[in-house]
């Protein structure tokens, strides 16, 4: 038993009258992976096959195969022919298997030979169809938090991931043999997904751990769907393709959440990073002082008691003024450094530059070649004190020769012998 391609000239005009039966795939949804073939216009008055057996496709019947469908012709429970090419096919009991592989090329022929399906005509002949479209919207969620070491936070964090993924059949014969229950006439991906979901989540955990090892920030995981799909392909696709004939096509992460301890650590680290900015620190100090004054009147002991307590606290801590002075000095140093960088410098060759090296001759910036930039006012000085504000020069372990520009650590230049200034 086999199928032969029917030409348009042979079926034009009266398909339902010409052939004993016309078979096509039953309706498929977005998540349907497998259906049985059904008769077209089964109860039509013009259907000449009134006494046909329900599970037998008559010799000479026509099977419709549409785009993204794979049709298997099964006789006595054995696959005797198949096609992945859209078109009309005539069932011929006397024909050898034609094996229209279509887009799959030699892959299906090799699978067919390896599985060694075949048989003789029997009393139970059926057509089945496999959906070759991308099967989307398969939901997943990690059952327990997944550990994730983040280099930025320098800590072991824990996250949960939720989203959807999609699969695509790559070897329909293998998929039919290994994933489809033998008695099924319709299969939805969710009907057979319990085992695959467990394997998917194992691979997802491994993929997330690999993202961690590659240094991806934990807060960036949700936006790395494409990279995660690539990781999943490395972890899972080879096994699923080899054993079951389908693969993960894409992974979409809808949300990422952290356990309570991870949230606390992330918030603490982010607050610390914000307070590293002198302007933010000063704003925090001033805000704290303002809130203290606002709450003074609500103290049961009266405003005098409140201000006395505030004064004692300020004296014990060195005073809010000390905090503000520290922040002010830090802001001035930051501003001076930015001003010095923006002001630029002139190389001995005459070129004006803003970086640390001359864009014309490559010589190092003079401030680093015998001089220093005052951290308080931004002035370039050469002595032990700033000529503008009197700030003492910072102590450095290395120095640069004023003659040749060589960096040294001893008292004399290692290149020209000049003594350190």
C-alpha positions in Angstrom: 0.0 0.0 0.0 1.3 3.5 -0.8 0.4 6.9 -2.1 0.9 8.5 -5.5 0.7 12.2 -6.3 -2.7 13.1 -8.0 -2.5 15.8 -10.7 -4.8 18.7 -10.8 -6.2 17.6 -14.2 -7.3 14.3 -12.7 -9.2 15.9 -9.8 -10.5 19.1 -11.3 -14.3 19.7 -11.3 -15.7 16.8 -9.4 -13.3 15.6 -6.7 -16.0 14.2 -4.4 -17.6 12.3 -7.2 -14.4 11.0 -8.8 -12.8 9.4 -5.8 -14.4 7.0 -3.3 -13.3 9.0 -0.3 -11.6 12.4 0.3 -9.5 12.5 3.6 -8.0 15.5 5.3 -6.7 16.5 8.7 -9.2 17.1 11.5 -9.2 20.6 12.9 -6.1 21.7 14.7 -5.6 24.4 17.4 -2.4 26.3 18.1 -1.3 23.6 20.6 -2.5 20.5 18.7 0.4 18.3 17.6 -1.4 15.2 16.2 -4.8 14.5 14.7 -6.5 11.7 12.8 -7.6 12.1 9.2 -11.4 12.6 8.6 -13.6 12.2 5.6 -14.6 15.3 3.8 -18.3 15.7 3.3 -18.9 12.3 4.9 -22.7 12.5 4.8 -22.9 14.2 1.4 -25.5 12.6 -0.9 -23.0 12.4 -3.7 -20.6 10.3 -1.7 -20.6 6.9 -3.5 -18.9 5.0 -0.7 -21.9 4.3 1.6 -20.7 1.0 3.0 -17.1 1.8 3.7 -15.5 0.6 6.9 -14.9 3.4 9.4 -11.2 2.7 9.9 -10.4 1.7 6.3 -9.3 4.1 3.6 -10.5 2.6 0.3 -8.1 2.0 -2.6 -8.3 5.0 -4.9 -9.2 7.5 -2.2 -7.6 10.9 -2.1 -5.9 12.5 0.8 -5.5 16.3 1.1 -2.2 17.5 2.7 -1.9 21.2 3.5 1.0 23.5 4.4 2.8 22.7 7.7 1.2 19.2 7.9 2.9 15.8 7.8 0.7 12.9 6.7 1.4 9.3 7.7 -0.5 6.5 6.0 -0.9 3.6 8.6 -1.9 0.1 7.7 -2.4 -2.4 10.5 -0.7 -0.2 13.0 2.4 0.2 10.7 3.5 3.3 8.8 3.6 2.3 5.2 4.0 5.7 3.5 4.3 9.4 4.4 4.6 12.9 2.9 5.6 16.3 4.0 4.7 18.0 0.7 1.4 19.8 0.4 -0.9 18.4 -2.3 -3.4 15.7 -3.3 -2.4 12.0 -2.9 -4.2 8.9 -4.2 -4.1 5.8 -2.1 -2.9 2.8 -4.2 -2.8 -0.6 -2.6 -0.5 -1.9 -5.3 2.0 1.0 -5.1 5.4 0.8 -3.3 6.0 3.5 -0.6 6.7 6.8 -2.3 8.0 8.6 0.7 7.5 12.3 -0.2 9.9 13.7 2.3 9.5 17.4 1.2 11.4 19.9 3.3 12.9 17.1 5.4 15.0 15.7 2.6 16.9 12.5 3.4 16.2 12.8 7.1 12.9 11.0 7.1 13.9 8.4 4.6 16.8 7.4 6.9 14.5 7.4 9.9 12.0 5.3 8.1 14.7 2.8 7.2 16.1 2.7 10.7 12.7 2.3 12.4 11.9 -0.3 9.8 8.1 0.4 9.5 6.3 -1.5 6.8 3.5 -4.0 6.4 1.0 -5.7 4.2 -2.6 -4.5 3.5 -4.9 -5.1 6.4 -8.4 -4.2 7.4 -7.4 -1.1 9.4 -6.1 1.7 7.2 -5.8 5.2 8.6 -4.2 8.6 7.8 -2.7 10.7 10.6 -1.4 14.3 10.5 1.4 15.9 12.6 1.4 19.7 13.0 4.7 21.1 11.7 4.0 24.7 12.8 5.7 26.2 15.9 3.7 25.1 18.9 3.6 28.3 21.1 2.5 29.4 24.5 3.6 26.4 26.6 3.7 27.8 30.1 6.5 27.1 32.6 7.6 28.2 36.1 10.4 27.1 38.3 9.1 25.1 41.2 11.9 26.2 43.6 14.2 29.2 43.6 17.2 28.8 41.3 20.6 29.8 42.8 22.4 32.5 40.8 25.8 33.9 41.7 26.0 37.6 40.6 29.5 39.1 40.3 28.1 42.6 40.6 26.6 41.9 44.0 29.3 39.3 44.8 26.7 37.1 46.3 24.7 33.9 45.8 21.1 35.0 45.0 18.0 33.0 44.3 15.4 33.7 41.6 12.2 32.2 40.2 11.4 32.5 36.5 8.0 32.3 34.8 7.1 32.5 31.1 6.3 30.5 28.0 8.3 28.5 25.4 7.6 27.0 22.0 8.6 23.7 20.3 8.8 22.5 16.7 8.7 19.0 15.3 12.0 18.3 13.4 11.6 14.6 12.7 7.9 13.7 12.4 8.4 9.9 12.1 10.5 9.8 15.3 8.0 12.1 17.0 5.1 9.8 16.1 7.1 6.7 17.2 8.3 8.1 20.6 5.9 10.8 21.7 2.4 9.9 20.4 0.3 7.3 22.3 -0.6 4.5 20.0 -4.3 4.7 20.7 -4.6 8.5 20.3 -6.6 10.1 17.6 -5.9 13.7 18.8 -3.0 14.9 20.9 -2.5 18.4 22.4 1.0 19.3 23.5 -0.3 19.7 27.1 -1.5 16.1 27.1 2.0 14.8 26.8 4.0 17.6 28.4 4.4 16.5 32.0 7.6 14.5 31.4 8.9 17.0 29.0 8.2 19.9 31.4 10.4 18.2 34.1 13.2 17.8 31.6 12.7 21.4 30.4 12.9 22.8 33.9 16.1 20.9 34.6 17.6 22.3 31.4 16.3 25.8 32.3 18.1 25.6 35.7 21.3 24.6 34.0 20.9 27.4 31.4 20.3 30.0 34.1 23.4 28.7 36.0 25.4 29.1 32.8 24.2 32.7 32.4 25.5 33.3 35.9 28.9 31.8 35.0 29.1 34.1 32.0 28.7 37.1 34.2 25.2 38.3 33.1 23.6 40.5 35.8 20.7 38.9 37.6 18.5 42.0 36.8 19.2 41.5 33.1 17.9 37.8 33.0 14.4 38.8 32.1 15.6 40.7 29.0 17.9 37.9 27.8 15.2 35.6 26.1 17.3 35.2 22.9 20.4 34.2 24.9 18.4 31.9 27.1 17.0 30.2 24.0 20.6 29.6 22.8 21.5 28.2 26.2 18.5 25.9 26.2 19.4 24.7 22.7 22.8 23.6 24.0 21.3 22.0 27.1 18.3 20.2 25.7 17.8 20.3 21.9 20.4 17.6 21.1 18.7 15.2 23.4 15.1 16.0 22.4 16.0 15.8 18.7 17.8 12.5 19.1 15.2 10.8 21.2 11.8 12.4 20.3 12.2 14.4 17.1 11.4 17.9 18.3 13.3 20.9 19.8 12.8 24.0 21.8 12.4 26.9 19.4 12.2 29.9 21.7 11.9 30.8 25.4 10.2 33.9 26.6 10.6 35.0 30.3 7.5 36.9 31.5 8.8 37.7 35.0 11.7 37.1 37.3 11.2 37.3 41.1 13.7 36.9 44.0 13.4 35.3 47.4 13.2 37.6 50.5 16.9 37.3 51.4 18.0 38.1 47.9 15.6 41.2 47.8 17.2 42.5 51.1 20.7 42.0 49.8 19.9 43.7 46.4 18.2 46.7 48.1 21.1 47.1 50.6 23.7 47.0 47.8 21.7 49.5 45.7 21.3 51.9 48.6 25.0 51.7 49.3 25.8 52.5 45.7 23.5 55.5 45.8 25.1 56.8 49.0 28.5 56.6 47.4 27.5 59.8 45.6 28.3 62.8 47.8 25.3 64.8 46.5 23.0 61.9 47.4 24.5 61.6 50.8 24.1 65.3 51.5 20.5 65.1 50.4 19.9 62.2 52.7 21.5 64.1 55.7 19.6 67.2 55.0 16.4 65.2 54.6 17.0 63.4 58.0 17.6 66.8 59.7 14.4 68.2 58.2 12.3 65.2 59.3 13.8 65.5 62.8 12.7 69.2 63.1 9.2 68.4 61.7 8.8 65.7 64.4 10.0 67.9 67.2 6.6 69.2 68.0 5.1 65.8 68.3 7.4 64.7 71.1 5.4 64.1 74.3 8.1 65.8 76.3 7.9 69.0 74.2 10.1 70.6 71.6 12.8 71.5 74.1 13.3 67.9 75.1 13.4 66.9 71.4 16.1 69.5 70.5 18.1 68.6 73.6 18.1 64.9 72.4 19.0 66.0 68.9 21.9 68.0 70.2 23.2 65.2 72.3 23.0 62.8 69.3 24.7 65.3 67.0 27.5 65.8 69.6 27.9 62.1 70.0 28.2 61.6 66.3 30.3 64.6 65.6 27.4 66.7 64.5 25.4 66.7 61.3 27.6 69.6 60.3 30.6 67.3 60.1 28.7 65.0 57.8 27.7 67.9 55.6 31.3 69.3 55.5 32.6 65.9 54.4 30.0 65.7 51.7 30.7 69.2 50.6 34.4 68.5 50.3 33.7 65.3 48.4 31.5 67.2 46.0 34.1 69.9 45.5 36.8 67.3 44.7 34.5 65.6 42.2 33.7 68.9 40.6 37.4 69.9 40.5 38.3 66.6 38.9 35.7 67.0 36.2 36.8 70.6 35.6 40.4 69.6 35.3 39.4 66.8 32.9 37.3 69.2 30.8 40.0 72.0 30.9 42.5 69.7 29.2 46.2 70.2 28.9 48.8 71.3 26.3 51.6 68.8 25.3 55.2 69.9 24.8 54.6 69.3 21.0 51.8 72.0 21.0 48.8 69.7 20.8 45.8 70.3 23.1 44.4 67.2 24.7 41.8 66.0 27.2 42.9 62.4 27.7 45.8 61.1 29.6 48.0 60.8 26.5 48.8 63.2 23.7 46.8 62.5 20.6 49.8 63.7 18.4 52.9 62.3 19.9 51.6 59.9 22.6 53.4 61.6 25.5 51.7 61.2 28.9 49.8 64.1 30.4 52.1 66.6 32.2 50.0 66.3 35.4 51.3 62.8 35.6 54.7 63.6 34.3 56.3 65.5 37.1 53.2 67.3 38.4 49.9 66.5 40.1 46.3 67.6 39.9 45.0 69.1 43.2 42.0 67.1 44.3 40.5 70.2 46.0 40.6 72.9 43.3 41.8 71.1 40.2 44.9 73.1 39.7 48.0 71.5 38.1 50.9 71.8 40.6 54.5 70.7 40.7 55.5 71.4 44.3 54.6 69.7 47.6 51.6 72.1 48.0 49.0 73.5 45.5 49.9 77.0 44.4 46.2 77.9 44.3 44.7 76.6 47.5 47.6 75.2 49.5 46.4 71.6 49.5 49.2 69.2 50.2 50.3 66.9 47.3 49.1 63.3 47.6 51.7 60.8 48.4 52.3 58.4 45.4 54.3 55.2 45.3 55.4 56.0 41.7 56.5 59.2 39.9 57.2 60.4 36.4 60.5 61.9 35.3 60.2 65.5 34.2 62.9 65.0 31.6 61.9 61.8 29.7 58.4 61.0 31.2 59.4 57.5 32.4 57.4 56.1 35.3 59.7 55.2 38.3 59.4 53.9 41.9 62.9 54.7 43.2 64.7 58.0 43.8 66.3 58.2 40.4 64.9 57.8 36.9 65.5 54.3 35.5 65.9 55.7 32.0 67.9 58.9 32.3 69.1 58.9 35.9 67.5 62.2 36.8 66.8 62.5 40.6 63.2 62.6 41.6 61.9 66.2 42.2 
